[in-house]
Amino acid sequence: LERFARVKWLHRILDWLNPRRHEWNFIIAIAIGMGGLLMLVEAINEGLSQNVSVILLVLGVFLGIEAAAILLGYYLLGGFLGIVRKDEKDKP
């Protein structure tokens, strides 16, 4: 497990998702993942269309709406819910 943790590409990905360094990257990754999972659940229930254009359109709608909702909610309610940490550098 220690050797696996020292893999450079994995370390770069985990560093990119570090919320202390890049606050919004992790939130965007969660939003894209949730949109993809919603699309997967919808595809399992309803079945996939034979038209690739329709599949990509539905995927774009799910990813777009889910990403917009999570980003807007995090931006508007993050401070109120205590999710966003206020540092000394953020104060005027």
N, C-alpha and C positions, 0 to 999 in steps of 0.2 A: 504494500500500500504506500510505503514511503517513496519507493521508486516511481510509482505512478503519479504521485503528487508533484514530483520534480519535472514532469514533462513540460517543456516550454510553452507549447500551444495551449495546454490546459491552464497553465499559470497566467498567460495573457488573457484568456477568456475570463477567468475568475477575477483578475485584476480589473478588467473592463466592467464587470458586474458589481464591483465593490461599492456599496452605497455611501461609504465615507468619502470616497474620492469622486465618484461620478453618481450623483444622486438620481438623476433621471434615467440613466441607462437601465438600471434594474427594474424600474417601474415600466419602462417601455417593453422590456423583455417579458414581464409578467402580462402586460396587456396583449402582446402578440400571442403569447402562449394560451391565454384564456380565449381569445378570439378563435384560434385554431382548434381548441378543444370544443368550443361551441359548434363550430362547423362540423367537426367529426361526429358529435352527438346527433346533429341534425341529419347528417349523411347516413348514419346508422338507422335512425328512425324512418326517414323518408326514402332513402335510397339516392344514389347519385344519378344525375342526368347523363344522357349519352353525348350531349353537346359540351365540349370543353369550355366554350365561351360562357355558358351559363354557370358552370362550376367555378370558374375564375371570378365571375361577377358576384356570386353568392359568397365566395371566400373573401373577396374584397369588402363586401358589405359587413360581414361578421367581424373581420379584422379592424375595419375602420370605425365602426360603431363602438366596439369594445375598447379599442385603444383611446378613442375620444372620451368615452365615459370614464375610464380609469384615470387618464391624465387630468381631465377637468376636475374630477372628484378629489384627486390627490392635491391638485393645485389650490382648489378652493377650501377644502376641509382639512388639509394636512396640518396647518398650524393650530386649528381649533381642537383637533383630536389628539394633538401632541405627537404626531408622526414625524414632523419636521423638527429637527433640532436647531435652535437658534444659537449661533455662535457669536462671539464677540465681534467678529469681522462684519456680521450682518447688521449690527446696530449702527445707527447714524452717528 
